[in-house]
């Protein structure tokens, strides 16, 4: 399937941007429709005794999402930090990526699972809508992170 190029005000949106919009638009729509961002913020700011576990789990899922963002940015900035262009396709052979990618994958799985459970258990969404809402938030996050340009290493 070929991705069409969209023109706006004399410029063309890249194929990469269009591909990222496939994550951003559904993620933002799901987050908006299920009101996931407000529900999650309510869990984070809850002060009642019954909500303390929900707040703790919400903080933990926020921590894992923060770790995902930091590790993703690190993987993105590896060429600039270390001055070498890693081969992302054979990341298992790379000294740097072979240790970061498994941690990143684990943080994604644990963070998403924790967010899904938290939204399902301690909010009005329920488990099914909690899973969909968490998926929407993660899709939106990955879509926005994917828009960041990767720095190139200039070899002399």
N, CA and C of each residue as an Amber inpcrd file, in Angstrom:
protein
   468
   0.8370000  -1.1730000   0.0000000   0.0000000   0.0000000   0.0000000
   0.8820000   1.2360000   0.0000000   0.6530000   2.1180000  -0.9240000
   1.4270000   3.3540000  -0.9680000   0.7100000   4.4250000  -0.1720000
   1.5100000   5.2130000   0.5110000   0.9670000   6.2900000   1.3330000
   0.9970000   7.5660000   0.5140000  -0.1540000   8.2110000   0.3490000
  -0.1790000   9.4350000  -0.4540000   0.5060000  10.5800000   0.2740000
   1.0730000  11.4830000  -0.4970000   1.6780000  12.6690000   0.0800000
   0.6020000  13.7570000   0.1420000   0.4930000  14.3810000   1.2870000
  -0.5080000  15.4150000   1.4960000   0.1730000  16.7730000   1.3780000
  -0.4300000  17.6530000   0.5890000   0.1450000  18.9880000   0.4160000
  -0.6370000  19.9930000   1.2520000   0.1170000  20.9130000   1.8310000
  -0.5090000  22.0050000   2.5660000   0.3600000  23.2440000   2.4130000
  -0.2180000  24.3480000   2.0800000   0.4170000  25.6500000   1.9270000
   1.7860000  25.5520000   1.2470000   1.8270000  24.8840000   0.1130000
   3.0630000  24.8310000  -0.6490000   4.0830000  23.8170000  -0.1610000
   3.7890000  23.0810000   0.9030000   4.7180000  22.0710000   1.4250000
   4.0860000  20.6980000   1.3390000   4.9050000  19.6840000   1.5030000
   4.4180000  18.3160000   1.4620000   4.7010000  17.6430000   2.7990000
   3.7100000  16.9580000   3.3350000   3.9020000  16.1960000   4.5650000
   4.5860000  14.8850000   4.1870000   5.6130000  14.5270000   4.9290000
   6.3950000  13.3310000   4.5930000   5.5910000  12.0560000   4.8480000
   6.0390000  10.9710000   4.2210000   5.4110000   9.6670000   4.4280000
   5.5320000   9.2410000   5.8800000   6.6680000   9.5820000   6.4790000
   6.8820000   9.2310000   7.8890000   5.8460000   9.9100000   8.7910000
   5.5660000  11.1740000   8.5340000   4.5770000  11.9070000   9.3310000
   3.1910000  11.3000000   9.1580000   2.8460000  10.9270000   7.9440000
   1.5430000  10.3030000   7.6900000   1.4440000   8.9770000   8.4460000
   2.5480000   8.2130000   8.4570000   2.5490000   6.9460000   9.2010000
   2.3650000   7.1840000  10.6940000   2.9880000   8.2300000  11.2270000
   2.8460000   8.5320000  12.6540000   1.4270000   9.0060000  12.9710000
   0.7850000   9.6650000  12.0090000  -0.5980000  10.0980000  12.2250000
  -1.5370000   8.9090000  12.4070000  -1.1470000   7.7430000  11.9010000
  -1.9490000   6.5310000  12.1080000  -1.9690000   6.1220000  13.5720000
  -0.9930000   6.5730000  14.3530000  -0.9910000   6.3460000  15.7990000
  -1.6030000   7.5250000  16.5430000  -1.2780000   8.7290000  16.0930000
  -1.6970000   9.9380000  16.8120000  -3.2080000  10.1370000  16.7580000
  -3.7910000  10.0370000  15.5780000  -5.2270000  10.3250000  15.4380000
  -6.0850000   9.3210000  16.2150000  -5.9050000   7.9990000  16.0430000
  -6.7170000   7.0710000  16.8500000  -6.4210000   7.1840000  18.3430000
  -5.1440000   7.3760000  18.6980000  -4.7910000   7.5000000  20.1070000
  -5.4490000   8.7090000  20.7500000  -5.4100000   9.8430000  20.0550000
  -6.0440000  11.0630000  20.5730000  -7.5620000  10.9040000  20.6230000
  -8.1380000  10.2720000  19.6050000  -9.5940000  10.0790000  19.5810000
 -10.0390000   9.1780000  20.7300000  -9.3420000   8.0770000  20.9420000
  -9.6970000   7.1610000  22.0430000  -9.5280000   7.8540000  23.3830000
  -8.4260000   8.5710000  23.5420000  -8.1840000   9.2820000  24.7980000
  -9.2740000  10.3110000  25.0550000  -9.7060000  10.9980000  24.0180000
 -10.7490000  12.0100000  24.1590000 -12.1170000  11.3730000  24.4220000
 -12.4850000  10.3630000  23.6480000 -13.8090000   9.7490000  23.7710000
 -13.9900000   9.0960000  25.1390000 -12.9740000   8.3810000  25.5980000
 -13.0700000   7.7090000  26.8930000 -12.6910000   8.6280000  28.0480000
 -12.2770000   9.8670000  27.7270000 -11.9040000  10.8460000  28.7420000
 -10.7900000  10.3060000  29.6350000  -9.9130000   9.5120000  29.0560000
  -8.8870000   8.8110000  29.8070000  -7.9480000   9.7670000  30.5280000
  -7.6000000  10.8600000  29.9100000  -6.6730000  11.8030000  30.5370000
  -7.2530000  12.4070000  31.8070000  -8.5350000  12.7330000  31.8070000
  -9.1590000  13.2850000  33.0120000  -9.3170000  12.2220000  34.0930000
  -9.7110000  11.0350000  33.6870000  -9.8600000   9.9380000  34.6440000
  -8.5240000   9.6310000  35.3010000  -7.4590000   9.6080000  34.5020000
  -6.1380000   9.3100000  35.0410000  -5.6520000  10.4130000  35.9710000
  -5.8600000  11.6760000  35.5880000  -5.4810000  12.7820000  36.4690000
  -6.2700000  12.7580000  37.7690000  -7.5300000  12.3440000  37.6970000
  -8.3360000  12.2070000  38.9100000  -7.7490000  11.1380000  39.8330000
  -7.2870000  10.0400000  39.2570000  -6.6510000   8.9970000  40.0560000
  -5.3570000   9.4960000  40.6980000  -4.5980000  10.2910000  39.9760000
  -3.3410000  10.8100000  40.5060000  -3.5360000  11.7920000  41.6470000
  -4.6360000  12.5290000  41.6290000  -4.8570000  13.5560000  42.6440000
  -5.8260000  13.1320000  43.7360000  -6.2520000  11.8990000  43.7150000
  -7.2210000  11.4000000  44.6910000  -6.6100000  11.4150000  46.0900000
  -7.3800000  11.8830000  47.0700000  -6.8880000  11.9990000  48.4460000
  -7.6290000  11.0990000  49.4360000  -8.7270000  10.4740000  49.0230000
  -9.4900000   9.6440000  49.9510000  -8.7480000   8.3390000  50.2630000
  -9.1150000   7.7090000  51.3430000  -8.4300000   6.5030000  51.8190000
  -8.5780000   5.3550000  50.8220000  -9.7730000   5.1930000  50.2500000
 -10.0020000   4.1000000  49.3040000  -9.1880000   4.2690000  48.0260000
  -8.8700000   5.5110000  47.7100000  -8.1760000   5.7710000  46.4600000
  -6.6600000   5.7430000  46.5560000  -6.1150000   5.4590000  47.7300000
  -4.6640000   5.4880000  47.8750000  -3.9590000   4.4210000  47.0430000
  -4.5500000   3.2260000  46.9690000  -3.9570000   2.1870000  46.1230000
  -4.0280000   2.5840000  44.6580000  -5.1610000   3.1520000  44.2570000
  -5.3030000   3.6170000  42.8850000  -4.2890000   4.7020000  42.5660000
  -4.0730000   5.6020000  43.5110000  -3.0890000   6.6700000  43.3130000
  -1.6820000   6.0880000  43.2180000  -1.3710000   5.1210000  44.0660000
  -0.0520000   4.4910000  44.0350000   0.1950000   3.7870000  42.7010000
  -0.8010000   3.0480000  42.2270000  -0.6630000   2.3570000  40.9440000
  -0.5900000   3.3540000  39.7870000  -1.3470000   4.4460000  39.8790000
  -1.2890000   5.4790000  38.8400000   0.0900000   6.1310000  38.8120000
   0.6610000   6.3870000  39.9810000   2.0150000   6.9450000  40.0290000
   3.0330000   5.9660000  39.4700000   2.8720000   4.6780000  39.7760000
   3.7930000   3.6630000  39.2510000   3.6930000   3.5830000  37.7260000
   2.4780000   3.6180000  37.1890000   2.3380000   3.5610000  35.7290000
   2.9070000   4.8230000  35.0830000   2.7920000   5.9650000  35.7550000
   3.4050000   7.2000000  35.2650000   4.9280000   7.0720000  35.2600000
   5.4680000   6.4520000  36.2830000   6.9080000   6.2230000  36.3350000
   7.3940000   5.3530000  35.1890000   6.6490000   4.2860000  34.8900000
   7.0340000   3.4180000  33.7730000   6.9010000   4.1400000  32.4360000
   5.8670000   4.9640000  32.2840000   5.7160000   5.7370000  31.0420000
   6.8650000   6.7300000  30.8970000   7.2620000   7.3380000  32.0110000
   8.4200000   8.2290000  31.9850000   9.6930000   7.4930000  31.5940000
   9.8630000   6.2720000  32.1250000  11.0170000   5.4580000  31.7660000
  11.0010000   5.1100000  30.2770000   9.8250000   4.8020000  29.7480000
   9.6940000   4.5110000  28.3110000  10.1290000   5.7170000  27.4860000
   9.6820000   6.8980000  27.8600000  10.0270000   8.1090000  27.1160000
  11.5220000   8.3760000  27.1890000  12.1110000   8.2410000  28.3820000
  13.5480000   8.4780000  28.5440000  14.3660000   7.4770000  27.7290000
  14.0010000   6.1960000  27.8030000  14.7370000   5.1790000  27.0470000
  14.5680000   5.3590000  25.5380000  13.3590000   5.7270000  25.1130000
  13.1320000   5.9740000  23.6880000  13.9900000   7.1390000  23.2080000
  14.0310000   8.2040000  23.9830000  14.8650000   9.3480000  23.6120000
  16.3410000   8.9610000  23.6050000  16.7480000   8.1170000  24.5460000
  18.1410000   7.6560000  24.5760000  18.4680000   6.8690000  23.3030000
  17.5840000   5.9490000  22.9330000  17.8030000   5.1660000  21.7080000
  17.8470000   6.0880000  20.4940000  17.0040000   7.0940000  20.5000000
  16.9800000   8.0370000  19.3920000  18.2520000   8.8750000  19.3280000
  18.8040000   9.2090000  20.4880000  19.9640000  10.0980000  20.5430000
  21.3010000   9.3640000  20.6260000  21.2890000   8.0330000  20.5670000
  22.5310000   7.2510000  20.6220000  23.5570000   7.7190000  19.5950000
  23.1630000   7.9980000  18.3520000  24.1740000   8.4560000  17.3840000
  24.8600000   9.7520000  17.8140000  24.1190000  10.6480000  18.3900000
  24.6690000  11.9340000  18.8020000  25.5120000  11.7860000  20.0700000
  25.0540000  10.9720000  21.0230000  25.7630000  10.8040000  22.2950000
  27.0860000  10.0680000  22.1040000  27.0520000   8.9640000  21.3730000
  28.2340000   8.1140000  21.2340000  28.9930000   8.3360000  19.9290000
  28.4550000   9.1150000  19.0260000  29.1400000   9.4140000  17.7800000
  29.1970000   8.2690000  16.7950000  28.2940000   7.3160000  16.9270000
  28.2570000   6.2140000  15.9740000  26.8210000   5.9170000  15.5990000
  26.6470000   5.4430000  14.3990000  25.3160000   5.1340000  13.8800000
  25.0010000   3.6640000  14.1550000  24.1070000   3.3780000  15.1070000
  23.7980000   1.9740000  15.3920000  22.9240000   1.3610000  14.3000000
  23.0480000   0.0780000  14.1360000  22.2090000  -0.6500000  13.1870000
  20.9810000  -1.1300000  13.9520000  19.8710000  -0.4190000  13.8200000
  18.6740000  -0.7280000  14.5800000  18.0700000  -2.0670000  14.1900000
  18.3120000  -2.5180000  12.9630000  17.7540000  -3.7950000  12.5170000
  18.4190000  -4.9830000  13.2090000  19.6990000  -4.8760000  13.4860000
  20.3930000  -5.9520000  14.2100000  20.8050000  -5.4340000  15.5930000
  19.8180000  -4.9950000  16.3540000  20.0680000  -4.3900000  17.6560000
  20.6690000  -5.3760000  18.6580000  20.4680000  -6.6700000  18.4490000
  21.0300000  -7.6620000  19.3750000  22.5510000  -7.6980000  19.3130000
  23.1220000  -7.3060000  18.1900000  24.5700000  -7.3070000  18.0190000
  25.2230000  -6.0150000  18.5000000  24.4180000  -5.0080000  18.7870000
  24.9420000  -3.7210000  19.2340000  25.1350000  -3.7410000  20.7450000
  26.2730000  -3.2810000  21.1970000  26.5450000  -3.2540000  22.6310000
  25.5970000  -2.3520000  23.3920000  25.2560000  -1.2170000  22.8100000
  24.3870000  -0.2470000  23.4760000  22.9320000  -0.6900000  23.4020000
  22.4650000  -0.9700000  22.1990000  21.0520000  -1.2860000  21.9990000
  20.6610000  -2.6330000  22.5960000  21.5930000  -3.5870000  22.6520000
  21.2430000  -4.9190000  23.1700000  20.8920000  -4.8850000  24.6450000
  21.3010000  -3.8540000  25.3590000  20.9050000  -3.7500000  26.7650000
  19.7070000  -2.8200000  26.9610000  19.5670000  -1.8180000  26.0990000
  18.4900000  -0.8360000  26.2780000  17.1480000  -1.3480000  25.7420000
  17.1430000  -2.0180000  24.5970000  15.8940000  -2.4520000  23.9620000
  15.1000000  -3.4150000  24.8500000  15.7010000  -4.4190000  25.4940000
  14.9030000  -5.2790000  26.3780000  14.3100000  -4.5290000  27.5690000
  15.0440000  -3.5800000  28.1210000  14.5150000  -2.7770000  29.2310000
  13.3620000  -1.9120000  28.7370000  13.5150000  -1.3340000  27.5550000
  12.4540000  -0.5220000  26.9620000  11.1990000  -1.3580000  26.7240000
  11.3760000  -2.5420000  26.1750000  10.2360000  -3.4300000  25.9120000
   9.5350000  -3.8130000  27.2060000  10.3110000  -4.1520000  28.2310000
   9.7330000  -4.5140000  29.5300000   8.9870000  -3.3320000  30.1410000
   9.5700000  -2.1360000  30.0460000   8.9120000  -0.9440000  30.5970000
   7.5990000  -0.6600000  29.8740000   7.5670000  -0.8800000  28.5640000
   6.3250000  -0.6780000  27.8040000   5.2570000  -1.6630000  28.2830000
   5.6120000  -2.9350000  28.3720000   4.6340000  -3.9590000  28.7700000
   4.1480000  -3.7590000  30.1990000   5.0550000  -3.5040000  31.1270000
   4.6660000  -3.3230000  32.5250000   3.8600000  -2.0410000  32.6910000
   4.3130000  -0.9630000  32.0600000   3.6010000   0.3150000  32.1840000
   2.2020000   0.2660000  31.6100000   2.0510000  -0.3300000  30.4250000
   0.7330000  -0.4400000  29.8100000  -0.1740000  -1.3490000  30.6420000
   0.3540000  -2.4710000  31.1060000  -0.4490000  -3.3890000  31.9320000
  -0.8870000  -2.7150000  33.2250000   0.0310000  -1.9950000  33.8540000
  -0.2890000  -1.2990000  35.0950000  -1.3310000  -0.2120000  34.8720000
  -1.1880000   0.5330000  33.7740000  -2.1680000   1.5730000  33.4560000
  -3.5320000   0.9590000  33.1560000  -3.5610000  -0.1260000  32.4010000
  -4.8260000  -0.7990000  32.1030000  -5.4990000  -1.2870000  33.3710000
  -4.7330000  -1.9370000  34.2460000  -5.2780000  -2.4360000  35.5100000
  -5.7630000  -1.2920000  36.3890000  -4.9860000  -0.2270000  36.4610000
  -5.3510000   0.9250000  37.2940000  -6.6470000   1.5660000  36.8130000
  -6.7540000   1.7870000  35.5150000  -7.9760000   2.3870000  34.9780000
  -9.1680000   1.4470000  35.1410000  -8.9400000   0.1500000  35.0180000
 -10.0310000  -0.8060000  35.1600000 -10.4930000  -0.9800000  36.5910000
  -9.5700000  -0.9820000  37.5290000  -9.8910000  -1.2810000  38.9310000
 -10.3660000  -0.0580000  39.7070000  -9.7250000   1.0900000  39.5230000
  -9.9950000   2.2390000  40.3790000 -10.6540000   3.4110000  39.6710000
 -11.2290000   3.1910000  38.5140000 -11.9420000   4.2760000  37.8460000
 -13.3100000   3.7770000  37.3980000 -14.0750000   4.6820000  36.8550000
 -15.4140000   4.3340000  36.3730000 -15.3780000   3.6750000  34.9960000
 -14.2030000   3.5610000  34.4010000 -14.1100000   3.0060000  33.0530000
 -14.3950000   1.5090000  33.0050000 -13.9500000   0.7730000  33.9960000
 -14.0590000  -0.6820000  33.9330000 -12.8680000  -1.2570000  33.1890000
 -12.7410000  -2.5750000  33.2060000 -11.5370000  -3.1930000  32.6640000
 -11.4310000  -3.0870000  31.1430000 -12.5100000  -3.3300000  30.4310000
 -12.4380000  -3.2710000  28.9660000 -12.1210000  -1.8600000  28.4890000
 -12.8350000  -0.8810000  28.9840000 -12.5690000   0.5040000  28.5980000
 -11.2270000   0.9790000  29.1350000 -10.7930000   0.4310000  30.2690000
  -9.4680000   0.7570000  30.7970000  -8.3570000   0.2960000  29.8680000
  -8.5090000  -0.9090000  29.3250000  -7.5180000  -1.4320000  28.3740000
  -7.5190000  -0.5900000  27.0970000  -8.7020000  -0.2570000  26.6100000
  -8.7950000   0.5590000  25.3850000  -8.2370000   1.9540000  25.6430000
  -8.5740000   2.5300000  26.7850000  -8.0660000   3.8640000  27.1320000
  -6.5600000   3.8840000  27.2890000  -6.0090000   2.8750000  27.9550000
  -4.5500000   2.7870000  28.1070000  -3.8780000   2.6030000  26.7510000
  -4.4790000   1.8040000  25.8920000  -3.9250000   1.6010000  24.5470000
  -3.9370000   2.9050000  23.7590000  -5.0040000   3.6760000  23.9020000
  -5.0810000   4.9680000  23.2260000  -4.0140000   5.9360000  23.7060000
  -3.7990000   5.9680000  25.0170000  -2.7770000   6.8640000  25.5550000
  -1.3810000   6.4570000  25.0870000  -1.1210000   5.1530000  25.0590000
   0.1850000   4.6830000  24.6000000   0.3610000   4.9190000  23.1030000
  -0.6840000   4.7120000  22.3160000  -0.5970000   4.9720000  20.8740000
  -0.3060000   6.4480000  20.6180000  -0.9690000   7.3170000  21.3590000
  -0.7370000   8.7490000  21.2210000   0.7030000   9.0970000  21.5890000
   1.1990000   8.5370000  22.6750000   2.5760000   8.7910000  23.1090000
   3.5760000   8.3190000  22.0660000   3.4060000   7.0910000  21.5600000
   4.3380000   6.5580000  20.5660000   4.2660000   7.3410000  19.2650000
   3.0680000   7.7550000  18.8800000   2.9380000   8.5480000  17.6630000
   3.6550000   9.8790000  17.7710000   3.5080000  10.5450000  18.9140000
   4.1800000  11.8310000  19.1060000   5.6950000  11.6620000  19.2030000
   6.1500000  10.6200000  19.9130000   7.5910000  10.3660000  19.9980000
   8.1760000  10.0190000  18.6330000   7.3910000   9.3500000  17.8100000
   7.8570000   8.9880000  16.4800000   8.0370000  10.1680000  15.5560000
   7.4590000  11.3070000  15.8860000   7.6320000  12.5050000  15.0640000
   8.9780000  13.1860000  15.2880000   9.6590000  12.8340000  16.3840000
  10.9540000  13.4510000  16.6640000  11.9750000  12.9960000  15.6240000
  12.7100000  13.9330000  15.0540000  13.7050000  13.5490000  14.0360000
  14.9230000  12.9090000  14.6880000  15.4430000  11.8860000  14.0550000
  16.6510000  11.2240000  14.5430000  17.8680000  11.9960000  14.0730000
  18.7920000  12.2990000  14.9920000  20.0020000  13.0070000  14.5710000
  20.9140000  12.0970000  13.7440000  21.5810000  12.6570000  12.8000000
  22.5120000  11.9130000  11.9430000  23.9390000  12.1940000  12.3960000
  24.7820000  11.1820000  12.2830000  26.1890000  11.3230000  12.6170000
  26.9220000  11.7940000  11.3760000  27.6670000  12.8750000  11.5030000
  28.4600000  13.3920000  10.3930000  29.8820000  12.8600000  10.5400000
  30.2620000  12.0020000   9.6190000  31.5930000  11.4020000   9.6780000
  32.5770000  12.2850000   8.9350000  33.7630000  12.3890000   9.5280000
  34.7840000  13.2200000   8.8760000  35.8070000  12.3850000   8.1310000
